[in-house]
Amino acid sequence: MKTILLSPLQLRGLELKNRIVVSPMCQYSAEDGFANDWHFVHYGSRAVGGAGLIIAEATAVSPEGRISPYDLGMWKNEHVEKWKQINHFIHQQGSLSGIQLAHAGRKASTGCLWREGDVYLFPDKGGWQPLAPSSIPFESGAPVPLEMDVELIEWVVEEFRKSAQRSNEAGFDVVEIHAAHGYLLHQFLSPITNKRTDKYGGSFDNRVRFLLEVVDAVRQVWPVSKPLFVRISATDWAEGGWDEAQSVKLAMLLKNRGVDLMDISSGGLLPDAKVQIGYGYQVPFAARIRQEADMKTGAVGLITKAEQAETILTNGLADIILVAREFLRDPYFPLHAASQLKDEIAWPVQYERAKPH
């Protein structure tokens, strides 16, 4: 039986061999932004496992944009070389590769849980000055971010543009702009964190301006044959914040600016938001945006079973399935999904002898 989950999807000039995507997941294993052998094996094993698309973790467009000192980066030309090697291997397995370009904003300069612990790194402890639309810290005890002036905003837009150029040189097939989870672009979108009175704050049109400028800058240098994704948090899970209706409106704008798919998550802006978590809890957000904005969407959020993923696609709730923690538990999730759904998928020739019959 041919399933939707394991059927191809055409996006611009590229074809995903199936609809299973490795969701970006921070590894906190880089030094000075450089990918290394951990990233080669981590991403390469998911390609061996049959994923249609593998999106690398949040990759900072500038040093100040890192969540931690151990984040990947694409802010200098030297970052490109290792990714050429990784992407070549991913492509050899028939998978596509993506990169999530990001800036952490006020959530920058934190420690790594298994190194410094869950702490903020102030400048005297190896940290740096976070940036934000307004000088509102993430929580009590967090560093007060520097409110960005227009010159700083324009500089960050340019950093996204240059990082997209380098990503193309590195052989990536997809760029995803990270505007979710309470990071910088999301901070501009939400009225909770954006208290500006200039052209980047206040009205909906002003609050989305920064993201639209980033999208335009990236699309200018990203090849027309390659897809562009944007990840958003569809809701802040808080009264007076960013919500589903605004997300639909934004999706319509992004579609007209050359964005091919919206990766729909939620939350992350506030430490105390009351999130209603459950299996597939974010799928309805992807479904609404897909229907009302006529935009391709990706579903995320506690999607752990092949049958669950297939049902989402069969019911027209999303176009791709982004799998996160389940891929950490099982790098070969697509191979096992095919067996569970009684569908066919190509196994690496080296592993054919172990293929279930």
N, C-alpha and C positions, 0 to 999 in steps of 0.2 A: 504493500500500500504506500503510495507516494504521499508524503506529508508536506505541509507548507513549511514547517520548521526546517526541513532539509532540502527545500527547493531553492533555486538561485534567485537573486534579486539584482536587477540592473539599477545602478546609480550613476548617472552621467556616462562616462566612457568605461566604467569598471563594473564587473559582475562579482558579487559575493556568491560563493559556491553554496552557501546556506545562510539561514537567518540567525545563527547563533553567534553572538558577539561577546568577546571578553571585555567586560566593563573596566574602565580605568580604576586601578587600586594602588594607592601609594605603597611603595616598598621601603622607603626611607633607607636606601642602601647606596646612595650616590655620594661622591665627594667632589665638591666644586662644580656640581651639576652634571658630571660625566657619567654616562652609562658604563657598565662594566660587565664582567662575566656573569654576575648574578642575574642581570637583566637579560643577557643572552640566553641563559638556560631557562629563566622564568618565562619569558615570552616565547622562546623557541619551543618549549615543551607544550604550550597551548596550541601552537601551530601543528606540531606533530599530532596533537589530540583532535585536530579536525575543525577548529573554529573557522568560521567564514571571515571574520574580521577580528583583529586583536588591537585594542586601543591602549596605548601606553598611558601610564599614570600621569597625573597632573604634572606638567613640565613648565617650569617658570620661565617667563619671558625676560626677567631681569633678576639679579640676585635678591633684591628687596621683595620680590614677588614669591619667594619660596615660603612654604609653610614652616619648614625646618631647614637646618643646614644640610640635611641629607637628601633633599629633593633633587630630582632631575632638572636640568636646565637646557635651554636652547638659545641662550643670550650671547653666545660667541661661536665663531666659525669652528673652533676646535671641537665643539660638541658633536659635530656632524659625523666624524669618521667612524666611531664605534657603531652608530646607528645604521650606517651603510652595511656593515657586516651583519648586524642583527636582522635588518629588513631583507637582505639577500637570502638569509636562511628561511625566514618566514615565507617569502615568495616561492622558494624551492618546494615548500610543502603545499603550495596551492592556496595559501591564505593571503588576505590583504592585511596591511598594517596601517594603524592610525596613531595619531598623537593628540593628546589633550593639552592645548596651550592655556596657561593659567597665570593668574596673579592673585595672591592670597589676601591682599588688602590688610584690613585690621586684624585678620587671623594669622598673620605672618609672625615669624620669629618665635617659634615654640620648640620645645625639646622633643626628642624621640622617646617614646614610651619605654623602650628597652635600653636606652642609654641614659639620658638625663632624667627621665620620668616625665609625667604629664605636667610640665611647667612652662612658664614663659621665659624666654631668654632675652634679658635686657642687654643693652650695648656693652656693659661692663662684664657680661658673662658670655660673650660671643654672639650676641644677637644684634639687631638693627632696628631702625625706626620704621614701624609700619605706616602705610599710607591708607587713606580712606576718603570717601566723599565728605564726611563730617567728622569732627574730633570726638567721636563717641567710642569708648572702649567696648570690647566684646562682653566683658563681665568685670565684676569687682576684682581688682588685683591685676588685670590685664593692662598692658601699656596703652597709653593714650595715643591714638594714631594722629599723624599729621594730616590736616585737611588739605587736599590737593588743590593747587591753583590751576588755572587753565593751561599754563605752560607745562606743568607736570602731567596733566591729562593728555595733552598732545604728545608728550614724550612717551607715555605708556602705549598709546595707539601705535606709535612708530615702532616700539619694541615688539608688539604683536605682529606687525607687518614683517619686520626683519626675521623674526622667529619662524614665521610661515615660510619665508623664502628658504631659510636653512632647512626646514622640515622637508621641503620639496627636494633639495639637494641630497638629503639623507635617504631619500627613497620612500618616504611615507606616501600612502595612497589617499588617506583621509586626514583632514585637520578637524578637530573638535574644539570649539571655543568654550571655555569653562565659565559659565555665567550662573552657576548654581552654588548651593551649599554654604552660603554666607560669605563667599569670597568676593573680591573687589567688584567685579561687574554686577554681581547680585546686590552688593551693598548700594550701588547706584540705583538699581531698579526699585528697591524697597523704600517706601516713605518712612519706615522705622529707622533706617540707618542713613537716609539721605535727607538732610535738613537744609540743603543749599537754597540760596535765593537767586542764583545766576541761571544761565541757560542749561545747566546740568541738574537742576533741582526743581521741585514743586510739582508741576503738571506731569502727566504720564509721558507726553512727548519729550519733555526735558529730561526725565529720569531715564528714558531708554536711549537718549542721544549718544551717550558714551559707548554703549554696546553696539549701536548701529554704526558708529564711526570705526570701531574695531572690525566689525564684519566687513565693511566697505574696504578698509585697508588690507585685510587678509585676502578678500576676494580679488583685489587688484593684482596680487602677485601669485595667488594660488591658481594653478592651471585650470582652464575651463573644463578640461576632461575629468578633473578630480572632484569628488564630492566634498562639501563643507557641512559639518554638523555644528549645532549649538546645544549645549546642555544647560537646562534651566531648572530651578526649583519652582514647580507650578504654584506652590503656596508656601507662605511662611508659617502656616499653622498658628497665626496670631491675628487678632483683631486689628484692623487698620494697617495691615501689611500688604505685601504682594500677594495676589490671589489668582484663582483660575481664570476669571474673566479677563484680567490684564494679560495673563499668559496667552490666551487665545488671540487677543489683539496684537500682542508682540509677534506671535507666530505668523500672522498675516503680513506684517511688515518685513519679517525676515525672509519669508518666501519670495517676496518681490525683490530682495537684495541678493539672491543667489544662494540661499541656504537650502540644502536638500533634505535635511532630516533634523528633527528636534529630539534630543535625548532627554526624556522627561523624568525628573526626580522631584524631590521636595525637601523643605526644611533646611536646617544648617545655619540660619541667620542668627538665631537666638539660643542661648544655652538652656533656657527653661521652657521652650515650646512644648506644648502637649500634642505629641504626634500619635496618631492612631495606627499603630504598627500591627501588621498581620501579613500572611502570605499574599503576595500580589497587591499590597495595599496602595501602590502608586499607579497601578494599571489604569484606573478610571481617569486619571489626569491625562495620560497619553491618549486614551480613547476620545476624550472630549476635544482635545486639540486637533487630533486627526480628523474628526468629523466636522468641527465648526470652522477650522482654518484650512481644511483640505490640504494638510501638510503631512508628509510621512513622519512617523514617530517611532521611537524606541521605548519599549517598556522595561522598567527596572523595579527592583524592590522585592526581596525574598521570593525570587523565582528559582526554585530548586529542583523541579521535576520536569522530565521531558513532556509528560502528558499535560502538565500545567501550561508549559510554554506553547504547545501545539494548540490548546484550547484558546489561548489569548489570540493567536493568529487566525484561527478558524473563525472566531467570532468578530473579526475585523477590528480589534481593539488596538492593534499596533502593527508595524511592518517588520520590525526586528525585535529580538529578545536579547537584552544585555544581562549577562550572568556575571555575578561578582564572587561572593564567598564560595559558592558551589564550585567555581573553577579553582579556588585555592585548595579545596578538598579533593577535587578530581580534575586534573588537567586534561583528561580524556573524556570529558562530559559529552561532547558530540558523538563520539564512537559508541558510548554506552546508550545515549539517547536513541540512536538509530536501531540498536538491538531491542530496546524497550518498545519502540513504536513500530517495530517490524518493517523498517524501511532500510534502504541501502545507503551506505556512505563509503567512500574510498578510504581504506586503511593504508598507512605507510607500508610499502612493500616489505620493509624489514620486520613488520609485525604481523604480516598476513597469516603466518602459521598459527597465531593465537586468536584469530577472528572467530567468534562464535558462529556455529552453523545450525 
